[in-house]
Amino acid sequence: MSINIDAVKTYIKKGKDAVLNTPEIERKVKDATSNDKWGPTGTQMQEISRASYS
């Protein structure tokens, strides 16, 4: 039985956000600024940009 650490971390983040009732835009910012091996997508950056000016 192998455990995918990234999947476990994702479930923990989602559970924590649900319990703390984290706003959607805050979750998007956390995803975009995480220490993942890849950077944020253009779509993520556009959504955050739009939210910061509205």
C-alpha positions as CSV (number, residue, x, y, z in Angstrom):
1,M,0.0,0.0,0.0
2,S,1.5,3.3,-1.1
3,I,0.5,6.6,0.3
4,N,0.6,9.7,-1.9
5,I,1.9,12.5,0.3
6,D,0.7,15.2,-2.0
7,A,-2.9,13.8,-2.0
8,V,-2.9,13.7,1.8
9,K,-1.7,17.3,2.0
10,T,-4.4,18.3,-0.4
11,Y,-7.1,16.6,1.7
12,I,-5.8,18.2,4.9
13,K,-5.8,21.7,3.3
14,K,-9.4,21.2,2.0
15,G,-10.5,20.0,5.4
16,K,-8.9,22.9,7.2
17,D,-10.4,25.4,4.8
18,A,-13.8,23.9,5.3
19,V,-13.6,23.9,9.1
20,L,-12.2,27.5,9.2
21,N,-14.7,28.6,6.6
22,T,-11.9,30.2,4.5
23,P,-13.2,32.6,1.7
24,E,-12.7,31.3,-1.8
25,I,-10.4,34.1,-2.9
26,E,-8.1,33.4,0.1
27,R,-7.9,29.8,-0.9
28,K,-7.0,30.8,-4.5
29,V,-4.2,33.1,-3.2
30,K,-2.8,30.3,-1.0
31,D,-2.8,27.9,-3.9
32,A,-1.1,30.5,-6.2
33,T,1.6,31.3,-3.6
34,S,2.3,27.8,-2.3
35,N,5.7,26.1,-2.5
36,D,4.6,23.7,-5.2
37,K,7.1,22.7,-7.9
38,W,5.1,24.7,-10.4
39,G,4.0,28.3,-10.3
40,P,0.4,29.7,-10.6
41,T,-1.4,29.4,-13.8
42,G,-2.4,32.4,-15.8
43,T,-6.0,31.8,-15.0
44,Q,-5.3,31.9,-11.2
45,M,-3.3,35.1,-11.6
46,Q,-6.2,36.7,-13.5
47,E,-8.8,35.7,-11.0
48,I,-6.7,37.1,-8.1
49,S,-6.0,40.3,-10.1
50,R,-9.7,40.8,-10.8
51,A,-10.6,40.3,-7.2
52,S,-8.0,42.8,-6.0
53,Y,-9.6,45.5,-8.1
54,S,-13.2,44.9,-7.3
